[in-house]
């Protein structure tokens, strides 16, 4: 029984020793390739942020354009409704007008 415990303890301690040696032997240094990739990604991020800012500044201009076009459409619809009502009253379009007077 003692031999079994000793073997288990020896195995666990050697596994712990091996894992600590293997984890501490690796350094976490960044390579030149990774630095270049990181710089490229940062450049892309700046470009995308600038594109987003540009598009966000265009939104109010587009909204004002839509509003002006909507106002023009409303005016056209009013004129169209006026013409439709006058056409429905044809030939007596101007009831106040009497040609005999």
Secondary structure, DSSP 8 states (H G I E B T S, - for coil): -HHHHHHHHHHHHHHHHHHHHHHHHS-----HHHHHHHHHHHHHHHHHHHHHHHHHHHHHHHHHHHHHHHHHHHHHHHHHHHHHHHHHTTT---TT--TT-
